[in-house]
Amino acid sequence: DLYECKTTVENEHDMQKAVAEVTAAGCNALTVFLGNFGPETPETLIAKHFDGPCMFVAAAEGDGDMINGRGDAYCGMLNCSYNLGIAIQGYIPEYPVGTAEEIADKIAEFVPIARTILGVRDLKIITFGPRPQDFFACNAPIKGLYELGVEIEENSELDLLVSYKEHAGDPRIADVCKDMAAEMGEGHYYPDLLTRMAQFELTLLDWAENHKGSKKYVAFADKCWPAFPSQFGFEPCYVNSRLASRGIPVACEVDIYGALSEYIGMCASGDTVTLLDINNSVPKYIYDEDITGKFNYKLTDTFMGFHCGNTPSCKMCSDRAVKYQLIQHRLLTAGSDPDFTRGTLEGDIAPSDITFYRLQCDSEGQLRAYIAQGEILPVATRSFGGIAIFAIPEMGRFYRHVLIQKRYPHHGAVAFGHYGKTLFEVFKFLGIADIAYNQPKSLPYPTEIRLHNNKEGKEELRMNQQGSQKIDAYRRASNYPAAGQLYLPDTPQLRRPLKREDVKRKLIAHKNCIHEIGQDMPEILDRKWHLPEKVYTF
């Protein structure tokens, strides 16, 4: 719903009145429209006093009188952006100036961004289990969660088992069984397994309702192996998929940031998502038979995304069915018919545009993310589990120079559609500085070595030693005027040797001038000179 604020903000009293008005109207996000050059200070203070995300946009010049009717909001947006950088958080779209119709489009683009920001702020992630040692990558620090305002509740598998047993005989189980049977269809589930799975679904739903506390939304990160199937009597994958289809993501292997990523994707897309292993390369025989000549992808652009069966049934091909976990069956019940290893939702995931992404906290407590758009190909996998063949342009390079180079874990979240722009804006708003993506071939990664053929037809490094020396000379030349502004009261274009009296007694400079110039100062100033230790910046 949209509400138009009746208060025009000209001063801080107007700002307070406007915030009170929109709060009383039930608004949880705002678009602040700059109609002219000012006053930007009270308008940007709206973002400080309003309890919700605020987008700032400005009016494009109209067709009126350019003498008496010029608005200059283009200039006003600059002052607005400066104010927003001083302990006030606001969102400025990619191009914030526009006509009424263009501003309306920006508001529509802002809706999923604001929805995600509000959702993250009101999220609690509930875990069961210790995080498994064998998947140490899932043991990411939870510091980043609190920085985002996400609350976490950590429990043991025993807590979950006790609650599950308490739900035995729950009168709601019969209705859940009927719903499961209707969803899967005759012949696509184990009738004798429905009661156990329905009991577990009610256990999780009740736990979410009873434990979300002051938060509005819940996501789960559960330990699903190796003890779970033997103690609960089934695999939890199908139940996990059902909760995900209702907007409650359940990440397996206690992947807390996987659960958070899924939840962010749900808010951004308004649709369900899944969490998959970035699992295996596509065999060349499948590529040759079904992909090459039909789709414009290299073999290294493709891979298989797999999980035991947590993808919602609505995103899978029609032949999907509740089956058993083949790997667990081999390990735990080899030589017998599947029993407690049953409960996975298996089949090929349906073809679709996709966005592969993840928000992660690294071992040093820093949040970072990646985003890559592509598609699920309409190609049979010939394999087991919930699985699909994914195609992402330049995936091979992205895999090496982002996923491996930055040590991301093996789980990636999948949104069913192209939501890269929305996710990128969300991550920026959340303060994520490192947002990687699948860069085109023409744009090398910082860690990438590029080869090209020389005149003799031999491959050589794209940047040879001479080129590297030129880059280094350019860097030092660029740093020299910055060093001169920092250390010299006079022009740095001296025509004589530098003397001690040429150096400032008190170092004052713009803060952008001091970045990485310290390493060059020994080349400019004698090391014997005593230089002030403190630099005053503005």
C-alpha positions in Angstrom: 0.0 0.0 0.0 1.1 3.6 -0.7 0.6 6.6 1.5 1.3 10.2 0.4 2.6 12.3 3.3 0.8 15.6 3.5 3.6 17.4 5.2 6.1 19.3 3.2 9.5 19.4 4.9 11.1 22.8 5.0 12.8 22.6 8.5 13.4 20.2 11.3 10.0 20.8 12.9 8.4 19.8 9.6 10.6 16.7 9.6 9.4 15.7 13.0 5.8 16.3 11.9 6.2 14.3 8.7 7.8 11.3 10.6 4.9 11.3 13.1 2.4 11.4 10.3 3.8 8.5 8.3 4.4 6.5 11.4 0.7 7.0 12.5 -0.3 5.9 9.0 1.5 2.6 9.5 4.3 3.1 6.9 7.3 0.9 7.4 9.4 2.3 4.5 9.7 5.7 2.9 10.6 7.4 -0.4 11.8 10.9 0.2 11.4 13.1 -2.8 13.7 16.1 -3.3 11.7 18.6 -5.4 14.4 21.3 -5.6 17.8 22.3 -4.3 16.9 22.3 -0.6 16.5 21.9 2.3 18.5 18.7 2.3 19.4 18.7 6.0 15.9 18.2 7.5 14.9 15.9 4.7 17.9 13.6 5.2 17.2 13.6 9.0 14.0 11.8 8.2 16.1 8.6 7.7 17.6 9.1 11.2 14.3 9.5 13.0 12.1 7.1 10.9 12.3 3.4 12.0 12.5 1.9 8.5 14.5 2.0 5.3 14.3 5.3 3.3 15.0 5.9 -0.3 16.0 9.3 -1.6 15.2 10.5 -5.1 15.1 13.8 -6.9 13.0 15.6 -9.5 14.3 15.9 -13.0 13.8 19.3 -14.6 10.4 19.7 -16.3 9.3 21.6 -19.4 8.7 24.9 -17.5 10.4 28.3 -17.2 14.1 27.9 -16.7 14.4 31.3 -15.2 11.7 31.2 -12.5 10.9 27.5 -12.4 14.3 25.7 -12.3 14.4 23.3 -9.4 18.1 22.3 -9.2 17.2 19.0 -7.4 20.1 17.5 -9.3 22.4 19.6 -7.2 20.4 19.0 -4.0 20.9 15.2 -4.3 24.6 15.8 -3.9 24.1 17.6 -0.6 21.7 14.8 0.4 24.3 12.1 -0.3 26.9 14.0 1.8 24.5 14.2 4.7 23.6 10.5 4.4 27.2 9.7 4.8 27.3 11.2 8.3 25.9 8.5 10.6 22.6 8.3 8.7 21.7 5.4 6.5 19.6 5.9 3.5 19.2 4.3 0.1 20.0 6.1 -3.1 19.1 4.1 -6.3 21.5 3.7 -9.3 20.2 6.9 -10.9 18.2 8.8 -8.4 16.9 11.7 -10.6 13.7 11.3 -12.7 10.3 12.3 -13.9 7.2 11.3 -12.0 6.8 8.1 -14.1 10.5 7.2 -13.6 10.3 7.8 -9.8 7.3 5.5 -9.7 9.4 2.8 -11.3 12.2 3.4 -8.7 9.6 3.0 -5.9 8.5 -0.3 -7.4 12.2 -1.5 -7.5 12.7 -0.3 -3.9 9.8 -2.4 -2.5 11.6 -5.8 -2.5 14.8 -4.1 -1.2 12.9 -2.5 1.7 11.0 -5.7 2.3 14.2 -7.6 2.6 15.8 -5.0 5.0 12.8 -5.1 7.2 12.7 -8.9 7.1 16.3 -9.3 8.1 15.8 -6.9 11.0 13.0 -9.1 12.3 14.6 -12.5 11.8 15.6 -15.2 14.3 17.6 -18.2 13.1 17.0 -21.3 15.2 19.6 -24.1 15.1 19.6 -27.7 16.2 22.8 -29.6 16.6 26.3 -28.8 16.9 27.6 -27.8 13.4 29.3 -30.8 11.9 33.0 -31.0 12.0 33.3 -32.6 8.6 31.8 -29.5 7.0 33.9 -27.0 8.9 33.1 -24.3 6.4 29.6 -24.1 7.9 31.2 -23.1 11.3 31.3 -19.4 10.4 31.4 -16.8 13.2 28.0 -15.5 14.2 29.3 -12.0 14.9 28.0 -10.9 11.5 24.4 -11.9 12.4 24.3 -9.5 15.3 25.7 -6.7 13.1 22.7 -7.3 10.8 20.3 -7.3 13.7 19.6 -11.1 13.3 19.0 -13.0 16.5 20.1 -16.6 16.8 19.0 -19.4 19.2 21.2 -22.5 19.3 19.8 -25.8 20.6 20.9 -29.4 20.6 19.5 -32.3 18.5 18.3 -33.7 21.9 16.1 -30.7 22.4 14.5 -31.3 19.0 14.1 -35.1 19.7 12.3 -34.4 23.0 9.9 -32.0 21.4 9.3 -34.4 18.5 8.3 -37.2 20.9 6.0 -34.9 22.7 4.1 -34.4 19.4 3.3 -38.1 19.1 -0.4 -38.5 18.7 -1.0 -34.9 17.9 -4.6 -34.6 16.6 -3.3 -32.3 13.7 -1.1 -35.1 12.3 -3.9 -36.6 10.2 -4.6 -33.4 8.3 -0.9 -32.8 7.6 -0.7 -36.4 6.2 -3.6 -35.7 3.9 -1.9 -32.5 2.7 1.4 -34.3 2.0 -0.4 -37.0 0.1 -2.3 -34.5 -2.0 0.9 -32.5 -2.7 2.9 -35.5 -3.9 0.2 -37.6 -5.6 -0.4 -41.3 -5.5 2.7 -43.4 -6.0 5.1 -40.5 -5.2 5.5 -41.1 -1.4 5.7 -43.8 1.2 2.3 -44.0 3.0 3.8 -45.6 6.1 6.2 -42.7 6.5 3.6 -39.8 6.4 2.8 -39.9 10.1 6.4 -39.6 11.2 7.1 -36.7 8.7 3.8 -34.9 9.7 4.8 -35.2 13.4 8.1 -33.6 12.6 6.6 -30.8 10.6 4.3 -29.8 13.5 7.3 -30.0 15.8 9.2 -27.4 13.8 6.1 -25.1 13.3 5.3 -25.1 16.9 8.9 -24.5 17.9 9.0 -21.5 15.5 5.9 -20.0 17.0 6.9 -20.6 20.6 10.5 -19.4 20.3 10.5 -16.5 17.9 10.1 -14.2 20.9 10.1 -10.5 19.9 11.0 -11.3 16.3 8.4 -11.8 13.5 10.1 -14.3 11.3 12.1 -17.6 11.7 14.5 -19.7 9.7 16.0 -23.0 10.8 19.5 -24.5 10.4 19.3 -28.2 11.4 21.8 -31.0 11.7 20.3 -33.7 9.5 23.0 -36.5 9.7 24.4 -38.8 10.8 22.4 -39.4 14.0 19.1 -37.8 12.8 17.7 -40.6 10.6 18.3 -43.5 13.0 16.9 -41.6 16.0 13.9 -39.9 14.3 13.2 -42.7 11.9 13.4 -40.8 8.6 15.3 -38.1 6.7 14.0 -34.6 7.2 14.5 -33.3 3.6 10.9 -33.4 2.4 9.6 -31.7 5.5 12.3 -29.1 5.1 11.1 -28.5 1.5 7.5 -28.0 2.7 8.6 -25.3 5.3 10.6 -23.5 2.6 7.6 -23.3 0.4 5.8 -21.5 3.2 8.5 -18.9 3.7 10.4 -20.7 6.5 13.8 -21.8 5.1 15.4 -24.8 6.7 19.2 -25.2 5.9 20.7 -28.6 6.5 24.1 -29.3 8.1 23.4 -26.4 10.5 24.4 -23.9 7.8 23.4 -20.7 9.6 24.5 -18.4 6.8 22.8 -20.7 4.3 19.5 -20.2 6.1 20.1 -16.5 6.2 20.8 -16.4 2.5 17.7 -18.4 1.7 15.6 -16.1 3.7 17.1 -13.0 2.0 16.3 -14.5 -1.4 12.7 -15.2 -0.3 12.2 -11.6 0.7 13.9 -10.2 -2.4 12.0 -12.5 -4.9 8.7 -12.9 -3.1 9.0 -16.6 -4.0 10.4 -19.8 -2.4 14.1 -20.7 -2.9 16.4 -23.6 -2.2 19.9 -24.4 -0.9 22.1 -26.7 -2.9 25.6 -28.1 -3.0 27.8 -26.7 -5.8 28.3 -30.3 -6.4 29.9 -31.7 -9.5 31.0 -30.9 -13.0 28.8 -32.0 -15.9 30.2 -35.1 -17.6 31.4 -34.4 -21.1 29.2 -37.0 -22.6 26.1 -35.2 -21.3 27.5 -31.9 -22.5 28.2 -33.3 -26.0 24.8 -35.0 -26.2 22.4 -32.4 -24.8 24.1 -29.0 -24.4 26.7 -28.2 -27.1 25.1 -26.8 -30.3 21.8 -26.2 -28.4 22.9 -23.7 -25.7 25.6 -21.1 -25.9 27.6 -22.3 -23.0 31.1 -23.8 -22.6 31.5 -27.0 -20.6 33.1 -25.0 -17.8 30.1 -22.7 -17.7 28.0 -25.7 -16.4 27.8 -27.6 -13.2 25.4 -29.7 -11.2 23.7 -28.3 -8.1 22.5 -31.1 -5.8 21.0 -31.8 -2.4 19.4 -34.8 -0.8 16.0 -33.3 -1.4 15.1 -30.0 0.3 13.9 -28.2 -2.9 10.2 -27.3 -2.8 8.1 -29.7 -5.0 6.7 -26.7 -6.9 10.1 -26.0 -8.3 10.7 -29.6 -9.5 9.8 -31.7 -12.5 6.5 -33.6 -12.3 8.1 -37.0 -11.7 9.6 -35.9 -8.4 8.9 -38.3 -5.5 9.8 -38.9 -1.9 12.6 -41.4 -1.9 15.5 -42.5 0.2 19.0 -41.0 0.7 21.2 -43.2 -1.4 24.5 -42.3 0.3 23.1 -42.7 3.9 21.5 -46.0 2.8 24.9 -47.3 1.6 26.6 -46.3 4.9 23.9 -47.2 7.5 21.6 -49.9 6.1 23.5 -51.5 3.2 22.1 -54.9 2.2 18.5 -54.2 3.5 15.5 -52.3 2.2 15.5 -48.6 2.9 13.8 -47.7 6.1 14.9 -44.7 8.2 17.0 -43.3 5.3 13.7 -42.5 3.5 12.3 -39.0 3.4 14.2 -37.2 0.7 12.4 -35.3 -2.1 14.1 -36.3 -5.3 14.0 -35.6 -9.0 15.3 -33.1 -11.5 14.7 -29.4 -10.6 12.5 -27.7 -13.3 14.2 -25.5 -15.9 14.2 -21.8 -14.9 16.1 -18.6 -14.8 18.1 -18.6 -11.5 20.2 -16.4 -9.3 23.0 -18.2 -7.4 24.1 -16.3 -4.4 25.3 -16.4 -0.8 25.9 -14.0 2.2 28.8 -15.3 4.3 30.8 -14.3 7.4 34.5 -15.2 6.9 36.8 -16.5 9.6 37.8 -12.9 10.5 34.2 -11.9 11.1 33.8 -9.9 7.9 30.6 -10.2 5.9 30.9 -10.7 2.2 28.7 -12.0 -0.6 28.5 -13.3 -4.2 25.8 -13.2 -6.9 25.7 -14.9 -10.2 22.8 -15.1 -12.6 22.2 -18.0 -15.0 19.7 -20.7 -15.7 18.7 -24.3 -15.1 19.0 -26.1 -18.4 16.2 -28.5 -19.6 18.7 -31.4 -19.6 18.2 -34.7 -17.8 20.8 -35.2 -15.1 20.7 -39.0 -15.1 21.4 -38.9 -11.3 19.8 -38.9 -7.9 18.7 -36.4 -5.3 17.2 -33.0 -5.9 19.4 -32.0 -8.7 19.8 -29.9 -11.9 22.3 -28.8 -14.5 23.1 -25.1 -14.0 24.6 -22.8 -16.6 26.2 -19.5 -15.5 28.3 -17.5 -18.0 32.0 -17.8 -17.1 31.3 -20.1 -14.2 34.7 -21.8 -14.4 36.5 -18.5 -13.7 33.9 -17.5 -11.1 34.4 -20.9 -9.4 38.2 -20.5 -9.2 38.6 -16.7 -8.5 35.6 -16.1 -6.3 34.3 -19.4 -4.7 37.7 -21.0 -4.2 39.8 -17.9 -3.9 37.6 -16.3 -1.2 37.0 -19.7 0.5 33.2 -19.9 0.3 31.5 -23.1 1.6 29.9 -25.6 -0.7 26.3 -24.4 -0.2 24.8 -21.8 -2.4 21.3 -20.4 -2.3 19.2 -20.4 -5.4 16.4 -17.9 -6.3 14.2 -18.9 -9.2 14.5 -15.9 -11.4 17.0 -13.1 -12.1 17.2 -11.1 -8.9 20.8 -10.1 -9.1 20.2 -6.3 -9.1 17.8 -6.5 -6.1 20.2 -8.7 -4.1 23.1 -6.4 -5.0 21.3 -3.4 -3.7 20.2 -5.3 -0.5 23.8 -6.3 0.2 25.0 -2.7 -0.4 22.4 -1.4 2.0 23.4 -3.9 4.6 26.9 -2.6 4.4 28.6 -5.5 2.6 31.7 -4.1 1.0 32.8 -7.3 -0.8 30.1 -8.3 -3.3 31.5 -10.6 -6.0 29.9 -11.6 -9.3 30.6 -13.7 -12.4 32.7 -11.2 -14.3 32.7 -11.3 -18.1 35.8 -12.6 -19.9 36.9 -9.1 -20.8 37.2 -8.2 -17.1 39.9 -10.3 -15.3 39.7 -11.0 -11.6 42.5 -9.6 -9.5 44.0 -13.1 -9.0 43.6 -14.1 -12.7 46.5 -14.7 -15.1 45.6 -13.9 -18.7 47.4 -15.3 -21.6 47.4 -14.1 -25.2 49.2 -15.1 -28.4 52.1 -12.9 -29.5 53.3 -12.2 -33.0 55.1 -15.5 -33.1 51.9 -17.4 -32.1 53.3 -18.2 -28.6 51.3 -17.7 -25.5 52.6 -15.1 -23.0 51.3 -13.3 -20.0 49.0 -10.5 -20.7 51.0 -8.2 -18.5 54.7 -8.7 -18.9 57.5 -7.3 -16.7 57.6 -4.0 -18.7 53.9 -3.6 -18.3 54.1 -4.2 -14.6 56.9 -1.6 -14.3 54.7 0.9 -16.1 51.8 0.2 -13.8 54.1 0.7 -10.8 55.5 3.9 -12.2 51.9 5.2 -12.8 51.0 4.3 -9.2 54.0 6.2 -7.8 53.3 9.2 -10.0 49.7 9.3 -9.0 50.7 9.1 -5.3 53.2 11.9 -5.6 50.7 14.8 -5.7 48.8 13.2 -2.9 51.9 13.0 -0.8 52.7 16.6 -1.7 49.3 17.8 -0.5 49.8 15.9 2.7 53.4 16.9 3.6 54.0 20.2 1.7 52.5 23.6 2.4 53.6 24.8 -1.1 53.1 23.4 -4.5 54.6 19.9 -5.0 56.0 20.9 -8.4 59.4 21.9 -7.0 62.2 22.8 -9.3 64.9 22.3 -6.6 65.8 19.6 -4.0 63.4 19.1 -1.2 64.4 20.7 2.2 63.4 20.1 5.7 61.6 23.4 6.0 59.5 22.5 3.0 57.6 19.9 5.2 54.5 21.0 7.2 54.8 21.0 11.0 51.2 19.8 11.3 50.0 17.4 8.7 46.6 18.5 7.3 45.0 17.0 4.2 41.8 15.5 2.8 41.5 11.9 4.0 41.4 10.6 0.4 44.9 11.8 -0.1 46.5 9.5 2.5 45.5 6.1 1.0 48.5 3.9 0.4 51.1 6.7 0.0 53.1 5.7 3.1 55.0 3.1 1.2 56.2 5.7 -1.3 57.3 8.4 1.2 60.9 6.9 1.7 61.4 7.7 -2.0 60.3 11.3 -1.5 61.5 12.2 2.0 64.8 11.2 3.7 64.2 8.5 6.3 66.2 10.5 8.9 63.7 13.3 9.1 61.4 13.4 12.0 57.8 13.6 10.7 54.7 14.3 12.8 53.0 11.1 13.9 49.4 12.4 13.7 47.6 13.5 10.5 44.6 15.8 10.8 42.1 15.1 8.0 39.0 16.8 6.9 
